[in-house]
Amino acid sequence: MGKANEKALEFINILVNNDMVGELENHDDQGVKVSAHTYDVLKVSIDEIKRDYRDFDEAKRFIDFFAIIVGVIIHDLSKGSIRKTSETMSHSQMMLKKPDYIIKEAEALLEEVENEAGVKIKENIRKNITHIVVSHHGRWGKIVPNTREAHIVHRADMYSAKYHRINPIGANEILEALCMGENIVEVSKRFMCTTGVIKDRLKRAKMELRLKTTKHLINYYKKTRKVPIGDNFFTKRVKETAKLIAAVEKKGFRQLILTNKLLDYLVDEEIFEPMGEKTDEGKN
């Protein structure tokens, strides 16, 4: 007899190994891979659940863990997929102006994984998953969350985007490159970020040191070889983001998803439609 969550684990394993989900590892968003942000949203969602309920057993009575896990995995799917099409809108614009595209894409992938896993997700759970995906931007998107699960993922996504999607590049690395004779455009290419990020980091260091110009900052760096990243709040968030990136690079996005604590609470018969038993023709 198999485990109670055998099919659910198989479904999620197939999902995270799907090419469309794999694309999330190939794209950066403000210096953080989309896959790292995706794992972070799941981690923060779990933290939200732990905060709101006494334990996972209590939470499971009110929240669909499977919908949250799957919804999180595919919530930013279009960040990878639209780059392979002629679509000119960004993911955020699609969430606001073309939510049907987001829904259809999610539904198509769910069906593909269902077929490979040989299961059928119950309709109410399927709708919850696609709602999580299409509503995770909240009031910044076309559709707002209206389920417990969608609210949890939306809050987690907003938290991750605000605090853990900060390019960990600091003024020290930038100043070292500037001292080598590179200009801001060349520095931005070196660190694969926008010139806006470069200017922001220099500005934060100048503010902390109360220096007026970048030239003054460069002279300060030449003497000390170290400048502040920013104020305490920003420094903390940069370090948290760097820690997130390091964890995903070390353990791997898929491994982190496939070892999350919610998996132990999944029950196949609660998630999937019952499959008819096969019978042998001609058998008496």
N, C-alpha and C positions, 0 to 999 in steps of 0.2 A: 504493500500500500504506500502510495506516494505522500509527500508532505501536503498539508492543507493549502499551501501557497505555491505549489509546484508550477502550475500553469501561469500564475501571475509573475513569478520570477523569470520564467521562460519568455513571457511577453516583453518584460522590461529589458531583459538581456538582448533580445532581438532588436528592440527599439533603439537602445543606445549604440548598437553596432550597425544601424542603418546608415547608409551613405549620407542622407540628408542631415541626420544628427551629427555625423562625423564632420560635416562641413563647418560646424560651429567652432571646431578647433583650428580652422584655417583663417578665421577673421578676428581682427582686433576691434575693440570699441573703446576709444580713449586710452589705449595702451593695455587694455585687459582683454584677453581672449573671451569670446562670447561663451565658450564652454566653461571657463572659470566663473564667469558671472552666473551661468546657469546653475552650476553646483552651489554657488553662494546663495542663490535664491532658495534652493532646496534646504540648505543648512539653516538659513534665517527663518524659513517657514516652519521647520521643526522646532526651532527656538521659540517661535510664536506659540506653537501648540503647547510646548512645555510650560510656557508662562501662563497660558490661559486655562490649563486643566491640571488636575492633581497628578495625573499620570497618563500614559498612552492608552491604558485600558479604558479610562473614563473618556478620553478624547475620541476614541474609536466609536463610541455610542452616538456621537454627534457629527463626526467628520469622516469623509471618505478619503482614506489615506492613498488609495490607488489613484484616484482622480488627481490628487495633489502631486504625487510623484510624476505621473505621466504628463499632466498639464505643465509642470515646471520644465520637464525635459524638452518639450516642444514649444514652449511659449515664445521663444525668439527664433523659431525656425526660419522665418522669412529673411532674417539678417544674412543668412547664407544663400537661400534659394533665389532671391530677387537679383542677386549679382550675376546669376547665370542666365538671366532673361533680358529683354529689351526694356523692362520696367525702369522708369526714371525716378519713381518715388522711393523715399527711404522707408525703412521699417516703421518709424514713427508716423510718417505720412500715410502709410497703408493702414495702420491701426485707426487713424482718424477718418480717412476718406474711402478706404476700400476694405471694410471689415469682412465682406463676403469672401475676398481672396484669402484672408487669414483663416477663416473657418473652413473653406473648401480644401485648403492645403493641409490643415490638421486632420480633417476627415479622411482625406486620401491616404495619408500616412498611417492612420489608425487602421484603416481597412487593409492596407498592404501588410502590416504586421499581424493583424488578425489572421489573414490567409496563410501566412507563413507559420504562425503558431497553432493554427487549427482551432481557434476559439472565436467567440462572438461576444463582445462587450455588451452588457445590458444597456438598453437605450438611455435610461436616466443617467447612468454613469458616463456614457459617451457624450451626452449633451453637457454634463457638468464639466468634462474635460475641455471641450471646445469653448465653453463659456469662460473657463479660466484663461484660456489662451487669448481669446478676443477681447477680454475685459481687463487684462493685467495692467494697462496704462491708466485705468481709472478715469478721472475727469479729463485727462489729456488725450483720451481716445474717444471713439464714437460710442462705445458701449461700456457701461459701468458695471462693476461686480454686483451680483445679487444673490450669491450663495456664500455660505461660510467659507468654503474652500477658496472661492475666487477672491474674497476679501483678504484671506490669509496670504495668498500668493501676490496679490496686488501690493499689500503692505511690505512684504519681503522684497519684491522687485524694486519698489521705491527706495527702500533702505539701502539695498545693495547698490543701486544706481547712484545714490547720493553720497554714500560713504565708502564704498568699496570698488568704485569704478574711477579711481583717480590714478592717472598715469604716475607710477612711482618714480619717474625721473625727477631728480632734484637739482637745485642750482649748482651744487658742487661739480657734478658731471658736466653740466652745461658750461660752466666757467672754465673748466679744464680744457674743453674743446675750443672755446673762444680764445684762450691764452695760446693755443696752438695755431691761431691764425684763421680759424674757420669763422664764417659769418653765421647769422641766425638761421638762414635758409639751409645752409650746409649742416648745421647742428641738428635741425629738425629732421633732416633726411638720415643723419647718423642714428638718431634715436627713434626713428619711425613714428614721429608725432607731428602735430601742426606747429607752425610758428607761434600760434596763440598760446600753446602749452609752454613753449620756451619763454615767451615774454611774461607769462603768469608766474613761472618759478623765479625768474629774476626779480620781478616786482615784489614777490613775497619776501625774498631775502633782503631786498633794499628796505622794505618797510620795517622788518625786524631789527635791522642795523641802523635805521634812520639815515640812510644814504640817499642822495637825490638822483644820482645818475648811474647808469650801468658802468661807465668808466670808473667811477668811484668804487663800485662793487668789485670790478676786476682788480683794481689796485689793492683793495682789502684782501681779496682772495690770494693774490700773489704773495702777500705777507704772511697770511695765516693758514692758507691751503684748506680752509674750512669755513663755510657760512651756514646760517640756519636754513632749514627747509621751509619754514613758515612758522606761524604761531603754534601753540601746543595742540590745539584742536586739529589743525591741518596735518601736523606732523604725525599725530596718532593715527589719522585716517590713512596717510601714505604708508605707514608701517603695517597697518592692518591689510591694506591692499597687497603690499609686497609679500606678506605672510600667506595670503590667499593664493597668489600666483605660484609661490614656492610649493605649497601643499599640492596643488593640482599638477604641477610639473613633476613632483616627486612620486605621487601615488597614482596619477592618471585620472582623467575625468570619469571614464567608465567605471573604474574600480571604486571610486568614491561614491558614485551613484548606486552601484550594485551592493554596497555595504552599509547603506543608510539604515537607521534603526526602525523606520516605519515598515520595512519589508517583512519583518517578523510578524506583523499584525494583519497581513493580508490573508484573505480566505477566498479561494477560487470560486466556490459556489455563490459567494456574495457578489462577485464581480462579473462572471461570465454566464451566458445563457446555457442551460443544460443541453448537452449534445446527445442526440439519439444514439443508442447503442446499436452497433452493427450486428446484423444477424447473418448466418450462413444460409444461402439459398439451398433449398432442397433438404435442409436438415429437419428431421421429424421431432 
